[in-house]
Amino acid sequence: MQGKNYTLAVFDSDRAMLNACALILKEQDIDIHAFANSGDFVDQLQRSAPSAILLDNSILPHGGLEVLRLLKQHNELNKIPVIYMTANGAIGDKVLKEGAEYLLIKPFDLLQLTATVLKACGAGH
């Protein structure tokens, strides 16, 4: 990918997942801003100005669904596409209704992750 550089904010308390995302997506020229918790997420997102957000369902202290709701109510941050990750497929419809643009059900494969992140960041537009 040439000419464009995307930034992805990743909210996941699983360090292995954060590291895997960084390694995989670095090959796609996507900068990763990794956050192990959702404390001060508004400030963190305003500073990092991401192209997209990868949000885990079990992020503490707020929980992914609450973070999603607050993001979609925020005047500046509500336009950033959110990719919602969860192992609980039963909440998929709910998070999409709450405003998540994409849903990844764990476990997902690396190609699915990469394709979804590139699409959310606007690659190919």
C-alpha positions as CSV (number, residue, x, y, z in Angstrom):
1,M,0.0,0.0,0.0
2,Q,1.6,3.3,-1.0
3,G,0.7,6.9,-0.4
4,K,-1.7,6.4,2.4
5,N,-1.0,5.8,6.1
6,Y,-3.8,4.7,8.4
7,T,-4.0,4.6,12.1
8,L,-5.9,2.1,14.2
9,A,-6.8,2.5,17.8
10,V,-7.0,-0.9,19.5
11,F,-8.7,-1.3,22.8
12,D,-8.1,-4.8,24.2
13,S,-6.9,-5.9,27.6
14,D,-5.3,-9.0,26.1
15,R,-1.6,-8.1,25.5
16,A,-1.1,-11.0,23.1
17,M,-4.0,-9.7,20.9
18,L,-2.5,-6.2,21.0
19,N,0.9,-7.5,19.9
20,A,-0.6,-9.7,17.2
21,C,-2.6,-6.8,15.7
22,A,0.5,-4.6,15.7
23,L,2.6,-7.3,13.9
24,I,0.0,-8.2,11.4
25,L,-1.2,-4.7,10.5
26,K,2.3,-3.1,10.4
27,E,2.8,-5.1,7.2
28,Q,-0.2,-3.1,5.8
29,D,1.3,0.3,6.7
30,I,-1.2,0.7,9.5
31,D,0.0,2.4,12.7
32,I,-1.3,0.9,15.9
33,H,-2.2,2.9,19.0
34,A,-2.8,0.1,21.5
35,F,-4.7,0.7,24.8
36,A,-5.0,-2.0,27.4
37,N,-8.0,-0.4,29.1
38,S,-10.8,2.1,28.3
39,G,-9.9,4.7,30.9
40,D,-9.8,8.2,29.4
41,F,-10.7,6.7,26.0
42,V,-12.1,10.0,24.7
43,D,-8.8,11.8,25.4
44,Q,-6.8,8.9,24.0
45,L,-8.8,8.9,20.8
46,Q,-8.6,12.7,20.3
47,R,-4.9,12.5,20.7
48,S,-4.3,9.6,18.3
49,A,-6.9,10.7,15.7
50,P,-7.4,7.1,14.3
51,S,-8.8,6.1,11.0
52,A,-10.7,3.4,12.7
53,I,-11.2,1.8,16.2
54,L,-10.9,-1.9,17.0
55,L,-12.8,-2.4,20.2
56,D,-13.0,-5.5,22.4
57,N,-16.2,-6.4,24.1
58,S,-14.5,-7.1,27.5
59,I,-12.3,-3.9,27.7
60,L,-12.2,-2.6,31.3
61,P,-13.3,-0.6,33.1
62,H,-16.2,0.4,30.9
63,G,-16.9,-2.6,28.8
64,G,-17.0,-2.5,25.0
65,L,-20.8,-1.9,24.6
66,E,-20.7,1.2,26.9
67,V,-17.6,2.6,25.1
68,L,-19.4,2.1,21.8
69,R,-22.5,3.9,23.1
70,L,-20.4,6.8,24.4
71,L,-18.4,7.0,21.2
72,K,-21.5,7.2,19.0
73,Q,-22.8,10.0,21.2
74,H,-19.6,12.1,20.9
75,N,-19.7,15.0,18.4
76,E,-16.1,14.5,17.2
77,L,-15.5,10.8,17.6
78,N,-18.8,9.4,16.3
79,K,-17.7,9.4,12.7
80,I,-14.7,7.1,13.3
81,P,-15.6,3.5,12.1
82,V,-15.7,1.0,14.9
83,I,-14.8,-2.7,14.5
84,Y,-16.3,-4.5,17.5
85,M,-14.6,-7.8,18.6
86,T,-16.3,-10.4,20.7
87,A,-16.3,-14.1,21.4
88,N,-20.0,-13.7,22.2
89,G,-21.8,-13.9,18.9
90,A,-25.2,-13.5,20.5
91,I,-24.5,-9.7,21.0
92,G,-23.6,-9.2,17.4
93,D,-27.0,-7.7,16.3
94,K,-27.0,-5.5,19.4
95,V,-23.6,-3.9,18.7
96,L,-24.5,-3.2,15.1
97,K,-27.7,-1.5,16.2
98,E,-25.6,0.6,18.7
99,G,-23.5,1.8,15.8
100,A,-20.6,-0.5,15.3
101,E,-19.8,-0.6,11.6
102,Y,-18.1,-4.0,11.6
103,L,-18.2,-7.1,13.8
104,L,-15.5,-9.7,14.3
105,I,-16.4,-12.8,16.1
106,K,-13.5,-14.5,17.9
107,P,-11.7,-16.5,17.0
108,F,-11.2,-14.9,13.6
109,D,-8.4,-15.5,11.1
110,L,-5.7,-13.0,10.2
111,L,-7.0,-12.4,6.7
112,Q,-10.4,-11.5,8.1
113,L,-8.9,-9.1,10.6
114,T,-6.7,-7.4,7.9
115,A,-9.5,-7.1,5.4
116,T,-11.9,-5.7,7.9
117,V,-9.4,-3.2,9.2
118,L,-8.4,-2.0,5.7
119,K,-12.1,-1.6,4.8
120,A,-12.8,0.4,8.0
121,C,-9.8,2.6,7.5
122,G,-11.0,3.5,4.0
123,A,-8.4,1.6,2.0
124,G,-9.5,1.2,-1.6
125,H,-11.6,4.4,-1.7
